[in-house]
Amino acid sequence: MSAEKTKKTVPYTVPIGPVHPALKEPVMFTFGMEGEIVRTVDFAPGQTHRGIEWMGMRRNPVQIVHLTDRVCGICGIVHSISFARAVEQIVGIEVPERADYIRTILHELERIQSHLLWAGVAAHELGFDSLFYLAWRVREESMDLIENLTGNRVNYGIIQVGGVRRDISDEQRPLIEKGLAYYEGLLDQMATLFLEDSTIRMRCRDHGFLSEDDARKLCTVGPSARASGLNMDVRQDYPYCAYGDLDVKAILPPAETGGPRGDVYDRIIVRLLEIGQSVGIIRQCLDAMPAGEILWEPKMAKLLAACKKADGEAIGRVEAPRGECMHYVRMAGKEAPESWKIKASTYSNLMSWIPMLQGEQLADIPIIVASIDPCLSCTDRVTVVRDGKPDILTKEDLTRLSREKTRRLMQ
């Protein structure tokens, strides 16, 4: 939005970012204000581009898995599974059933820790720091479990094309059961603290409203979409890993809480309920875990040879804690992919900020922005600079460049 247009439509503008105490990652907001009320919203990500896709185009698929773990520090296994599934479809790899169950267990443990991290951030944005400390303390149990199963708290390094690198031993199962019991005993307490506190209710109920129609038109995904009433979840609609064998349904705000309304309060409800759902999914996986191998091909040379011969394209889709995440991979009989593109869930959710923020008060901006659980590091792709000045690419520019690239790939 031009400065001239903003000046004509609103009395003054308020810039927030790109670095601000209320933002956990850099993004530049420009709000057109009328008194304390937000009338116009503009934002500009692009501060954390790291060139991961560019690096991946110069490596083989096994090496790229190492990079996918680092696309996001919170949901690394999401990107690893999504990329691995795309490659597995192209090569024709059938992942062992046991490996699919292990992937699912780790996937859901990551969802638990991600939602609890968000809950702490949301409490902090509301000024409820004692609840912030509690949420992050509770999160440590899931982080300890992940470390025990993978060897790492972050960047787990357990996903491999064709399966997983480590098995879950009989000695580790009691630790998982203990962790699940820990969360089952805390869920009611967490729900009471978040949903029955009068201050949180006043700050979140009927604020940051996103209608079901707007959520659909803006292609919103994940808890942000489900809080607005969209019954969509990749685990339910397009099952992958072990989800086809399990009872997984999209979580919507229940009628008992007055939902779905599509406000910040409903987005809290969905994430808290999904923590309980993840506990149940992990229990189902432990009960039904099959025996067998955990890798399609344990010998790395054979795996790389199979990947090098592969020719084709595929999309890996998973339900990340923030919503649908997709990796597109195209291979053409070479060691490195010919194309690799990531569409993180936050990329689909950013535009929902505009209807959420319009008409709200300045003081409510931090919690509304945080309510979609944005991950800007996942989202940032490219910054074009010519002659020392950044270029702004319009929709028409991006369409033209996309078509030109498609033609080159098809030659």
C-alpha positions as MATLAB code, in Angstrom:
seq = 'MSAEKTKKTVPYTVPIGPVHPALKEPVMFTFGMEGEIVRTVDFAPGQTHRGIEWMGMRRNPVQIVHLTDRVCGICGIVHSISFARAVEQIVGIEVPERADYIRTILHELERIQSHLLWAGVAAHELGFDSLFYLAWRVREESMDLIENLTGNRVNYGIIQVGGVRRDISDEQRPLIEKGLAYYEGLLDQMATLFLEDSTIRMRCRDHGFLSEDDARKLCTVGPSARASGLNMDVRQDYPYCAYGDLDVKAILPPAETGGPRGDVYDRIIVRLLEIGQSVGIIRQCLDAMPAGEILWEPKMAKLLAACKKADGEAIGRVEAPRGECMHYVRMAGKEAPESWKIKASTYSNLMSWIPMLQGEQLADIPIIVASIDPCLSCTDRVTVVRDGKPDILTKEDLTRLSREKTRRLMQ';
ca = [
       0.000    0.000    0.000;
       1.401    3.391   -0.958;
       2.042    6.051    1.675;
      -0.193    8.474   -0.263;
      -3.159    6.099   -0.251;
      -2.711    5.356    3.446;
      -2.628    9.073    4.228;
      -5.951    9.622    2.452;
      -7.784    6.750    4.139;
      -6.517    6.865    7.737;
      -5.315    9.688   10.006;
      -1.917    8.139   10.792;
       0.144    4.960   10.491;
       1.888    2.868   13.159;
       4.891    0.744   12.098;
       5.661   -2.389   14.107;
       8.793   -4.376   13.291;
      10.769   -5.819   11.738;
      12.298   -6.305   15.199;
       9.896   -5.799   18.081;
       9.497   -7.313   21.590;
       6.065   -8.671   20.621;
       7.429  -10.519   17.549;
       9.387  -13.753   17.941;
      10.568  -13.497   14.329;
      11.165  -10.442   12.120;
       8.282   -9.110   10.035;
       7.404   -5.533    9.161;
       3.840   -4.356    9.842;
       2.303   -1.031    8.860;
      -1.057   -0.283   10.460;
      -3.353    2.515    9.381;
      -4.927    3.762   12.609;
      -7.969    5.792   13.479;
      -7.510    6.549   17.142;
      -6.848    3.175   18.774;
      -8.629    1.220   16.024;
      -6.820   -0.602   13.196;
      -8.318    0.338    9.832;
      -5.734   -0.924    7.306;
      -3.085   -3.634    7.531;
       0.049   -4.171    5.474;
       2.964   -6.480    6.232;
       6.252   -7.431    4.619;
       8.099  -10.640    5.524;
      11.450  -11.414    3.910;
      13.972  -10.810    6.676;
      15.092  -14.416    7.271;
      15.673  -15.915    3.829;
      18.463  -18.515    4.114;
      18.627  -20.088    0.665;
      17.796  -23.641    1.808;
      16.061  -24.563   -1.455;
      19.047  -23.237   -3.442;
      21.431  -25.384   -1.365;
      19.201  -28.434   -1.775;
      19.289  -28.174   -5.566;
      23.029  -28.913   -5.338;
      22.795  -31.989   -3.096;
      21.403  -35.516   -3.312;
      18.112  -36.441   -1.578;
      19.827  -38.052    1.418;
      21.798  -34.862    2.036;
      18.693  -32.726    1.566;
      16.940  -34.519    4.433;
      19.603  -32.963    6.680;
      18.563  -29.533    5.376;
      14.834  -30.149    5.747;
      15.327  -30.698    9.473;
      16.560  -27.102    9.606;
      13.813  -25.351    7.676;
      12.085  -24.809   11.030;
      13.445  -25.256   14.547;
      10.007  -26.160   15.910;
       8.600  -28.564   13.295;
      11.670  -30.001   11.577;
      10.286  -33.531   11.331;
       7.293  -32.164    9.410;
       9.528  -30.930    6.604;
      11.686  -34.068    6.690;
       8.685  -36.391    6.331;
       7.115  -34.214    3.640;
      10.303  -34.152    1.539;
      11.018  -37.856    2.097;
       7.474  -38.795    1.030;
       7.844  -36.833   -2.219;
      11.116  -38.603   -3.051;
       9.688  -41.987   -2.048;
       6.800  -41.554   -4.483;
       9.150  -40.680   -7.346;
      11.578  -43.544   -6.673;
       8.802  -46.051   -5.919;
       9.891  -46.742   -2.362;
       7.507  -48.584   -0.050;
       8.264  -47.469    3.506;
       8.202  -50.322    6.061;
       5.066  -50.298    8.161;
       6.976  -50.076   11.433;
       8.855  -47.019   10.168;
       5.518  -45.347    9.342;
       4.344  -45.888   12.912;
       7.572  -44.467   14.343;
       7.253  -41.439   12.046;
       3.699  -40.912   13.304;
       4.721  -41.097   16.980;
       7.464  -38.513   16.496;
       5.170  -36.380   14.338;
       2.626  -36.193   17.181;
       5.242  -35.577   19.871;
       6.408  -32.648   17.775;
       2.802  -31.384   17.552;
       2.511  -31.498   21.351;
       5.695  -29.514   21.949;
       4.835  -27.034   19.181;
       1.342  -26.336   20.538;
       2.700  -25.926   24.072;
       5.393  -23.566   22.833;
       2.651  -21.538   21.135;
       0.531  -21.594   24.301;
       3.426  -20.093   26.241;
       3.995  -17.406   23.614;
       0.271  -16.578   23.582;
       0.239  -16.231   27.378;
       3.277  -13.956   27.175;
       1.613  -11.754   24.554;
      -1.330  -11.389   26.939;
       0.978  -10.413   29.791;
       0.272  -13.656   31.708;
       3.900  -14.644   32.274;
       3.266  -17.157   35.060;
       1.174  -19.174   32.571;
       3.937  -18.714   29.991;
       6.452  -20.309   32.367;
       4.052  -23.149   33.188;
       3.344  -23.952   29.522;
       7.031  -24.093   28.678;
       7.780  -26.169   31.770;
       5.091  -28.664   30.718;
       6.573  -28.669   27.197;
       9.874  -30.011   28.544;
       8.371  -33.483   29.028;
       7.759  -33.842   25.294;
      11.201  -32.426   24.506;
      12.791  -34.991   26.833;
      10.863  -37.779   25.101;
      11.961  -36.580   21.669;
      15.566  -36.425   22.847;
      15.343  -39.945   24.247;
      13.928  -41.324   20.978;
      16.080  -39.406   18.495;
      19.150  -38.225   20.402;
      18.322  -34.529   19.873;
      15.915  -31.941   21.249;
      15.963  -29.957   18.002;
      16.955  -31.043   14.459;
      16.197  -34.668   15.247;
      18.002  -36.298   12.309;
      15.873  -39.444   12.487;
      14.045  -39.361    9.137;
      15.648  -41.091    6.163;
      14.353  -41.557    2.636;
      12.662  -44.952    2.917;
      12.108  -45.010    6.679;
      13.717  -43.910    9.932;
      17.260  -44.146   11.273;
      16.381  -45.397   14.765;
      13.917  -47.916   16.154;
      11.839  -47.584   19.329;
      13.091  -50.205   21.750;
      11.130  -52.069   24.419;
      13.083  -50.106   27.046;
      11.838  -46.798   25.613;
       8.145  -47.682   25.566;
       7.625  -47.216   29.356;
       9.131  -43.725   29.083;
       6.649  -42.843   26.338;
       3.768  -44.241   28.411;
       4.918  -42.187   31.403;
       5.032  -39.031   29.286;
       1.541  -39.658   27.899;
       0.155  -40.190   31.407;
       1.829  -36.930   32.462;
      -0.019  -34.991   29.773;
      -3.319  -36.730   30.398;
      -3.112  -35.583   34.010;
      -2.393  -31.984   33.009;
      -4.803  -31.361   30.138;
      -7.767  -30.403   32.315;
      -5.586  -28.040   34.341;
      -4.199  -26.371   31.209;
      -7.688  -26.031   29.737;
      -8.960  -24.444   32.962;
      -6.082  -21.965   33.120;
      -6.443  -20.909   29.480;
     -10.181  -21.083   28.924;
     -11.725  -20.127   32.265;
      -9.500  -17.207   33.156;
     -11.635  -14.071   32.868;
      -8.789  -11.910   31.551;
      -7.901  -14.350   28.758;
     -11.564  -14.675   27.842;
     -12.005  -10.895   27.623;
      -8.825  -10.455   25.586;
      -9.484  -13.349   23.174;
     -13.213  -13.971   22.822;
     -14.626  -12.123   19.773;
     -11.216  -10.687   18.893;
      -9.175  -11.554   15.817;
     -12.307  -12.800   14.060;
     -11.901  -14.859   10.877;
     -15.149  -16.041    9.302;
     -15.487  -19.474    7.723;
     -15.996  -17.820    4.347;
     -12.849  -15.693    4.672;
     -10.858  -18.693    5.914;
     -11.877  -20.653    2.816;
     -11.266  -17.791    0.367;
      -7.837  -17.031    1.850;
      -6.840  -20.753    1.782;
      -6.216  -20.773    5.523;
      -4.979  -24.098    6.942;
      -4.445  -25.882   10.239;
      -5.854  -24.815   13.623;
      -6.525  -21.322   12.245;
      -8.866  -22.808    9.620;
     -10.463  -25.351   11.943;
     -11.170  -22.630   14.542;
     -13.255  -20.914   11.845;
     -15.248  -24.082   11.202;
     -13.424  -25.639    8.238;
     -13.399  -29.419    8.665;
      -9.998  -30.058    7.095;
      -6.917  -31.954    8.225;
      -4.428  -33.756    5.968;
      -4.271  -36.647    8.449;
      -8.027  -37.102    7.988;
      -8.458  -36.152    4.319;
      -5.274  -37.619    2.775;
      -3.870  -40.089    5.340;
      -0.124  -40.731    5.280;
       2.356  -42.640    7.462;
       0.198  -44.677    9.896;
      -2.787  -42.293    9.970;
      -4.793  -44.470    7.586;
      -4.859  -47.177   10.275;
      -5.853  -44.783   13.067;
      -8.968  -42.906   14.135;
      -8.109  -39.277   13.324;
     -10.734  -36.560   12.955;
     -10.271  -32.836   12.478;
     -10.663  -30.914   15.747;
     -13.222  -28.077   15.641;
     -14.264  -25.842   18.565;
     -17.111  -27.678   20.337;
     -20.597  -26.217   20.617;
     -20.260  -26.282   24.436;
     -17.757  -23.413   24.236;
     -19.896  -21.430   21.806;
     -17.778  -22.278   18.778;
     -16.771  -22.252   16.123;
     -16.624  -18.450   16.017;
     -13.219  -18.095   14.413;
     -11.701  -15.825   17.062;
      -8.472  -16.021   19.070;
     -10.277  -17.926   21.829;
     -11.326  -20.671   19.411;
      -7.781  -20.972   18.115;
      -6.651  -21.591   21.710;
      -9.363  -24.248   22.133;
      -8.387  -26.125   18.958;
      -4.717  -26.332   19.915;
      -5.416  -27.482   23.469;
      -7.779  -30.191   22.204;
      -5.212  -31.275   19.616;
      -2.684  -31.918   22.393;
      -5.107  -34.447   23.849;
      -5.736  -35.893   20.398;
      -1.983  -36.340   19.844;
      -1.691  -38.240   23.126;
      -4.441  -40.592   21.939;
      -2.823  -41.080   18.520;
       0.523  -42.005   20.106;
      -1.250  -44.533   22.341;
      -2.922  -46.088   19.291;
       0.461  -46.344   17.566;
       2.094  -48.022   20.568;
      -0.752  -50.540   20.835;
      -0.745  -51.381   17.114;
       2.999  -51.078   16.396;
       3.970  -53.846   13.955;
       7.314  -55.640   13.989;
       9.719  -55.503   11.086;
      12.344  -53.376    9.379;
      12.631  -49.612    9.723;
      14.421  -48.872    6.412;
      13.532  -49.713    2.814;
      17.240  -49.992    2.004;
      19.827  -49.835    4.814;
      22.784  -49.633    2.408;
      23.305  -45.993    1.530;
      24.992  -46.681   -1.820;
      21.980  -48.657   -3.071;
      19.556  -46.001   -1.865;
      21.502  -43.244   -3.623;
      21.727  -45.299   -6.811;
      17.949  -45.783   -6.824;
      17.386  -42.060   -6.282;
      19.820  -41.137   -9.050;
      17.921  -43.238  -11.593;
      14.541  -41.784  -10.637;
      12.655  -39.577  -13.069;
       9.407  -37.821  -12.192;
       7.750  -35.379   -9.852;
       5.691  -35.650   -6.677;
       4.288  -33.683   -3.766;
       4.672  -34.698   -0.133;
       1.823  -33.413    2.050;
       1.663  -33.511    5.831;
      -0.371  -31.834    8.571;
       2.123  -29.668   10.441;
       1.187  -28.145   13.822;
       0.332  -24.944   11.909;
      -1.487  -26.693    9.036;
      -0.838  -28.312    5.677;
       2.822  -28.342    4.600;
       3.877  -29.388    1.086;
       7.207  -30.217   -0.576;
       7.334  -30.418   -4.364;
      10.239  -32.419   -5.811;
      11.133  -33.042   -9.446;
      13.899  -35.521  -10.334;
      15.355  -36.197  -13.788;
      17.856  -39.044  -13.546;
      20.517  -36.980  -11.820;
      22.041  -36.988   -8.361;
      20.415  -33.706   -7.327;
      16.727  -32.822   -7.810;
      15.867  -30.658  -10.769;
      13.417  -28.700   -8.635;
      12.510  -28.483   -4.959;
       9.926  -26.076   -3.567;
       8.529  -25.797   -0.065;
       5.129  -24.415    0.848;
       5.067  -24.094    4.616;
       1.736  -23.758    6.408;
       2.387  -20.169    7.530;
       2.620  -19.180    3.849;
      -1.068  -20.099    3.550;
      -2.064  -18.339    6.776;
      -0.406  -14.931    6.476;
      -3.220  -13.261    4.525;
      -5.709  -14.143    7.268;
      -4.028  -11.456    9.392;
      -5.784   -8.741    7.399;
      -9.432   -9.555    8.286;
      -8.361  -10.607   11.782;
      -6.725   -7.263   12.572;
      -9.081   -4.812   10.879;
     -11.335   -3.106   13.416;
      -9.303   -4.305   16.412;
      -7.535   -2.164   19.006;
      -3.823   -1.430   18.899;
      -3.230   -3.310   22.178;
      -4.693   -6.521   20.715;
      -2.300   -6.681   17.756;
       0.331   -8.932   19.458;
      -2.039  -11.739   20.485;
      -3.941  -11.646   17.167;
      -0.681  -11.831   15.194;
       0.489  -14.697   17.408;
      -2.845  -16.532   17.162;
      -1.983  -18.105   13.781;
       1.314  -19.360   15.289;
       3.387  -17.774   12.499;
       6.726  -19.287   11.498;
       8.368  -16.716    9.253;
      11.610  -18.634    8.957;
       9.648  -21.441    7.235;
       7.945  -18.959    4.947;
      10.632  -16.620    3.646;
      11.881  -17.647    0.244;
      13.686  -14.953   -1.718;
      14.718  -11.325   -1.747;
      15.626   -9.881   -5.148;
      18.187   -7.033   -5.101;
      19.406   -5.192   -8.185;
      21.790   -2.248   -8.078;
      21.565   -2.217   -4.316;
      17.776   -1.736   -4.342;
      15.193   -4.462   -3.555;
      12.712   -5.287   -6.313;
       9.007   -5.699   -5.576;
       7.535   -8.613   -7.544;
       3.854   -8.219   -8.348;
       1.385  -11.079   -8.832;
       1.787  -10.681  -12.600;
       5.598  -10.857  -12.282;
       5.413  -14.050  -10.218;
       2.941  -15.642  -12.659;
       5.168  -14.815  -15.615;
       8.329  -16.115  -13.885;
       6.531  -19.318  -12.825;
       5.386  -20.006  -16.389;
       8.857  -19.348  -17.776;
      10.380  -21.763  -15.262;
       7.753  -24.410  -16.066;
       8.595  -24.153  -19.766;
      12.316  -24.561  -19.023;
      11.655  -27.657  -16.894;
       9.486  -29.218  -19.599;
      12.105  -28.800  -22.350;
];
